[in-house]
Amino acid sequence: MTWDDDSYGDPLRRRTGRASGRQIALQVAGYVGLVAAVVGLIIGAIFAVTAVGVAVKPGGFAAAAASARGQGVGLPPVSTSAADGADTTGGAAATEDPTAVTGSEVAPLVEPAPPPEPEAQPQPEVEEDWLSRTAAATGIPARALSAYALAHVSIAQAEPECGIDWTTIAAIGAIESGHGSHGGSALDANGVATPAILGPALDGDGFAAISDTDDGALDGDTTWDRAVGPMQFIPSTWERWGIDANGDGVADPNQIDDAAHATALYLCASGPMTSAEGWRAAVFSYNHDDDYVDEVARVANEYAASLG
């Protein structure tokens, strides 16, 4: 029915064609009732869509904005300490000059001292009180949490414009491998996932097809690539982003400190994560799946909320 349909008012009109006061009142009431019905339908539709959105996305449509956790939690407190047994003298042992003369005799030849061992660089450590309190509040194993926190601190110093924090790194670690516990694996005292965590062969059957890129060096597969370690890096990606974060001389995707730091570097390469859009773009680059991004947001937000 159109608004200018003449038949709509015909039963209420006088034969003369001039409407009475009562007819006008009824006609106005009809218009008002129709407008009210339309408004009611609109409000109902908005309510229904919102309800569905909340069911699909914990936190509703605000979940995307809440997922910008780069500035959501404070920087973990750390201290530095030199490795045990480090040479703190910084100098070589004195040697005698073999040409030095004592009286009328030449002094005996003295073998030069070996060069000093390189001085160990102080390694940052997360303060134990923060680590134990946060591990208890979040349920994240302390060894994994330490790696996520140290990655946060390192990136905050090296790339302050990125804005990533440890809750995002931890959420990815939780989803990718249960913080290094997938398939019965566990992180040892050195932070190495044992046995190694390997994803399925990326042979195109339900996954992307990625032929072997590392001759099986990291994943043991010389035909197809597999994701490796607690943060599930594909060998070709690790080749670019892998880093020796714990200072043991090896960049190892199976070692949680190395893997967590590499994850932060990879995410920050997408740009600042201080807005909802930037955060989501970075996590999407890690796994091209909006449901994955939503799940990382949910877990990261839960970690942040658990701190009180």
C-alpha positions as CSV (number, residue, x, y, z in Angstrom):
1,M,0.0,0.0,0.0
2,T,1.3,3.4,-0.9
3,W,0.9,6.5,1.2
4,D,-1.1,8.2,-1.5
5,D,-3.6,5.4,-2.1
6,D,-7.1,7.1,-2.3
7,S,-8.9,3.9,-1.2
8,Y,-7.3,4.0,2.2
9,G,-9.6,6.9,3.5
10,D,-12.7,6.3,1.3
11,P,-14.8,4.4,4.0
12,L,-14.3,7.2,6.4
13,R,-15.2,10.1,4.1
14,R,-18.6,11.9,3.9
15,R,-20.5,11.8,0.6
16,T,-19.7,15.5,0.2
17,G,-16.0,14.6,0.1
18,R,-15.3,16.7,3.2
19,A,-14.0,14.8,6.2
20,S,-15.6,15.4,9.7
21,G,-13.6,16.1,12.8
22,R,-14.1,12.5,14.0
23,Q,-12.9,11.1,10.6
24,I,-9.8,13.3,10.7
25,A,-9.1,12.1,14.2
26,L,-9.4,8.5,13.2
27,Q,-7.3,9.0,10.2
28,V,-4.5,10.7,12.3
29,A,-4.7,7.9,14.8
30,G,-4.3,5.4,12.1
31,Y,-1.2,7.1,10.8
32,V,0.2,7.3,14.3
33,G,-0.5,3.6,14.9
34,L,1.2,2.7,11.7
35,V,4.3,4.7,12.5
36,A,4.5,3.2,15.9
37,A,4.3,-0.3,14.5
38,V,7.2,0.5,12.0
39,V,9.3,1.9,14.9
40,G,8.6,-1.2,16.9
41,L,9.7,-3.5,14.1
42,I,12.9,-1.6,13.7
43,I,13.7,-1.7,17.5
44,G,12.9,-5.4,17.5
45,A,15.2,-6.1,14.6
46,I,18.0,-4.2,16.2
47,F,17.5,-6.2,19.4
48,A,17.5,-9.5,17.6
49,V,20.6,-8.7,15.6
50,T,22.4,-7.6,18.7
51,A,21.4,-10.7,20.5
52,V,22.8,-12.9,17.7
53,G,26.0,-10.8,17.6
54,V,26.6,-11.4,21.3
55,A,26.0,-15.1,20.9
56,V,28.5,-15.3,18.0
57,K,31.1,-12.9,19.5
58,P,31.6,-13.0,23.3
59,G,31.5,-9.3,24.2
60,G,29.2,-8.5,21.3
61,F,30.0,-6.0,18.6
62,A,32.4,-4.2,21.0
63,A,34.6,-7.3,21.0
64,A,36.7,-6.0,18.1
65,A,37.5,-2.7,19.9
66,A,38.2,-4.6,23.2
67,S,40.7,-6.7,21.3
68,A,43.2,-3.8,20.9
69,R,45.3,-5.0,23.8
70,G,48.6,-3.4,22.9
71,Q,48.0,-0.9,25.6
72,G,45.8,-3.1,27.8
73,V,48.3,-4.3,30.4
74,G,51.4,-2.9,32.0
75,L,55.0,-3.8,31.2
76,P,56.2,-6.8,33.2
77,P,58.9,-5.9,35.7
78,V,62.3,-7.5,34.9
79,S,65.8,-7.5,36.3
80,T,69.2,-8.4,34.7
81,S,71.9,-10.7,36.1
82,A,75.1,-12.0,34.6
83,A,75.4,-15.7,33.9
84,D,77.1,-17.9,36.5
85,G,80.8,-18.3,36.0
86,A,81.1,-15.2,33.8
87,D,84.5,-13.6,33.7
88,T,84.0,-10.2,35.3
89,T,87.6,-9.1,35.2
90,G,87.5,-8.0,31.5
91,G,91.3,-8.2,31.1
92,A,93.9,-10.7,30.1
93,A,96.6,-12.2,32.4
94,A,99.9,-10.3,32.4
95,T,102.7,-11.8,30.3
96,E,106.4,-11.3,30.5
97,D,108.2,-9.8,27.5
98,P,110.5,-12.6,26.2
99,T,113.1,-10.0,25.1
100,A,113.3,-8.4,28.6
101,V,116.9,-8.6,30.0
102,T,117.6,-9.4,33.6
103,G,121.2,-8.6,34.4
104,S,123.2,-10.2,31.6
105,E,120.8,-13.0,30.8
106,V,117.7,-13.1,28.6
107,A,114.5,-13.9,30.6
108,P,113.0,-17.3,29.9
109,L,110.3,-17.4,27.2
110,V,106.8,-17.4,28.7
111,E,103.8,-18.7,26.7
112,P,101.2,-16.0,26.1
113,A,98.0,-16.5,28.1
114,P,94.9,-17.7,26.1
115,P,92.5,-14.9,25.0
116,P,89.8,-14.3,27.7
117,E,86.3,-15.9,27.2
118,P,83.8,-13.4,25.9
119,E,82.1,-11.7,28.7
120,A,78.6,-13.1,29.2
121,Q,75.9,-10.5,28.6
122,P,73.4,-10.0,31.4
123,Q,70.1,-11.8,30.6
124,P,66.8,-10.2,31.6
125,E,64.6,-12.1,34.0
126,V,61.0,-11.5,34.9
127,E,60.7,-10.7,38.6
128,E,59.6,-13.8,40.5
129,D,56.8,-12.1,42.5
130,W,55.1,-10.8,39.3
131,L,55.6,-14.1,37.6
132,S,54.1,-16.3,40.3
133,R,51.1,-13.9,40.9
134,T,50.3,-13.6,37.2
135,A,50.7,-17.3,36.5
136,A,48.3,-18.1,39.3
137,A,45.8,-15.5,38.1
138,T,45.9,-16.5,34.4
139,G,46.6,-20.3,34.6
140,I,49.6,-19.8,32.2
141,P,52.6,-22.0,33.1
142,A,55.3,-19.9,34.6
143,R,58.0,-20.9,32.0
144,A,55.8,-19.9,29.1
145,L,54.6,-16.8,30.8
146,S,58.2,-15.7,31.3
147,A,58.8,-16.0,27.6
148,Y,55.7,-13.9,26.7
149,A,56.6,-11.3,29.2
150,L,60.2,-11.0,28.1
151,A,59.0,-10.7,24.4
152,H,56.7,-7.8,25.5
153,V,59.6,-6.0,27.3
154,S,62.0,-6.5,24.4
155,I,59.6,-5.2,21.8
156,A,58.5,-2.3,23.9
157,Q,62.2,-1.2,24.0
158,A,63.0,-2.0,20.3
159,E,59.7,-1.0,18.7
160,P,57.7,1.1,21.1
161,E,55.4,2.2,18.3
162,C,54.1,-1.3,17.9
163,G,52.2,-1.5,21.1
164,I,51.9,-5.3,21.4
165,D,51.7,-6.8,24.9
166,W,52.2,-10.2,26.5
167,T,48.5,-11.1,26.6
168,T,48.3,-11.2,22.8
169,I,51.4,-13.4,22.5
170,A,50.1,-15.6,25.3
171,A,46.7,-16.0,23.7
172,I,48.4,-17.2,20.5
173,G,50.6,-19.6,22.5
174,A,47.5,-20.9,24.2
175,I,45.6,-21.5,20.9
176,E,48.5,-22.8,18.9
177,S,49.9,-25.4,21.4
178,G,48.4,-25.0,24.9
179,H,51.6,-23.1,25.9
180,G,53.8,-26.0,24.6
181,S,51.7,-28.8,26.0
182,H,50.0,-30.1,22.8
183,G,50.2,-33.8,22.2
184,G,51.7,-34.6,25.6
185,S,54.7,-32.2,25.1
186,A,56.0,-30.0,27.8
187,L,58.5,-27.2,28.2
188,D,61.7,-28.3,29.9
189,A,63.7,-26.0,32.2
190,N,65.4,-24.5,29.2
191,G,62.0,-23.7,27.6
192,V,62.3,-26.3,24.9
193,A,59.1,-28.2,23.9
194,T,59.8,-31.9,24.4
195,P,59.0,-33.9,22.3
196,A,58.9,-31.4,19.5
197,I,55.5,-30.1,18.5
198,L,54.8,-30.6,14.8
199,G,51.7,-29.6,12.9
200,P,50.2,-31.8,10.1
201,A,51.8,-32.0,6.7
202,L,50.7,-28.9,4.7
203,D,49.8,-31.1,1.7
204,G,46.7,-29.3,0.6
205,D,44.3,-31.8,2.2
206,G,42.3,-29.4,4.5
207,F,45.3,-27.1,4.7
208,A,47.4,-24.9,2.4
209,A,49.8,-26.8,0.2
210,I,53.4,-25.8,1.0
211,S,56.1,-27.9,-0.4
212,D,59.2,-28.5,1.7
213,T,61.3,-25.4,2.2
214,D,64.0,-26.5,4.7
215,D,64.9,-30.0,3.5
216,G,63.3,-31.3,6.7
217,A,65.8,-29.6,9.0
218,L,63.2,-28.2,11.3
219,D,60.1,-30.4,10.7
220,G,61.7,-33.7,9.6
221,D,59.6,-33.7,6.5
222,T,61.4,-33.5,3.1
223,T,58.2,-33.4,1.1
224,W,55.9,-30.9,2.8
225,D,56.4,-28.2,5.3
226,R,54.9,-28.5,8.8
227,A,54.4,-25.9,11.5
228,V,56.9,-26.2,14.3
229,G,57.1,-25.5,18.0
230,P,54.9,-23.9,20.6
231,M,54.0,-20.9,18.4
232,Q,53.7,-23.1,15.3
233,F,56.1,-21.4,12.8
234,I,56.3,-22.7,9.2
235,P,60.0,-23.3,8.4
236,S,60.0,-20.6,5.7
237,T,58.5,-18.1,8.1
238,W,61.0,-19.0,10.8
239,E,63.9,-18.5,8.3
240,R,62.9,-14.9,8.1
241,W,61.7,-14.1,11.6
242,G,63.6,-16.6,13.8
243,I,65.7,-15.1,16.6
244,D,67.9,-16.2,19.4
245,A,66.1,-14.5,22.2
246,N,67.6,-16.5,25.1
247,G,71.2,-16.0,24.1
248,D,72.2,-19.6,23.7
249,G,73.5,-19.1,20.2
250,V,70.7,-20.9,18.4
251,A,67.4,-19.6,17.0
252,D,65.1,-22.5,17.7
253,P,61.3,-22.5,17.0
254,N,61.0,-25.3,19.6
255,Q,62.4,-23.0,22.3
256,I,59.7,-20.8,23.9
257,D,61.7,-17.6,24.4
258,D,62.9,-17.6,20.8
259,A,59.4,-18.5,19.5
260,A,57.6,-15.9,21.6
261,H,60.0,-13.1,20.5
262,A,59.7,-14.1,16.9
263,T,55.9,-14.0,17.2
264,A,56.1,-10.5,18.5
265,L,58.4,-9.4,15.7
266,Y,56.1,-11.0,13.1
267,L,53.0,-9.3,14.4
268,C,54.6,-5.9,14.7
269,A,55.6,-6.1,11.1
270,S,52.0,-5.4,10.2
271,G,52.1,-2.0,11.8
272,P,51.0,-0.5,15.1
273,M,48.6,-2.7,17.2
274,T,47.3,0.2,19.4
275,S,44.0,0.4,17.6
276,A,41.3,-2.3,17.2
277,E,41.8,-2.3,13.4
278,G,45.6,-2.5,13.7
279,W,45.5,-5.3,16.3
280,R,43.1,-7.4,14.2
281,A,45.1,-6.9,11.0
282,A,48.3,-8.1,12.8
283,V,46.7,-11.2,14.2
284,F,45.0,-11.9,10.9
285,S,48.4,-11.9,9.3
286,Y,49.4,-14.7,11.7
287,N,46.4,-16.8,10.6
288,H,44.1,-15.7,7.8
289,D,40.9,-16.6,9.6
290,D,38.5,-14.1,11.3
291,D,37.3,-16.7,13.7
292,Y,40.9,-17.2,14.8
293,V,41.3,-13.5,15.4
294,D,38.1,-13.4,17.5
295,E,39.4,-16.3,19.6
296,V,42.8,-14.7,20.2
297,A,40.9,-11.5,21.2
298,R,38.7,-13.5,23.6
299,V,41.6,-15.3,25.3
300,A,43.8,-12.1,25.5
301,N,41.0,-10.2,27.0
302,E,40.4,-12.9,29.6
303,Y,44.1,-12.8,30.6
304,A,44.0,-9.1,31.0
305,A,40.7,-9.2,33.0
306,S,42.1,-11.8,35.3
307,L,44.7,-9.4,36.6
308,G,41.9,-7.4,38.3
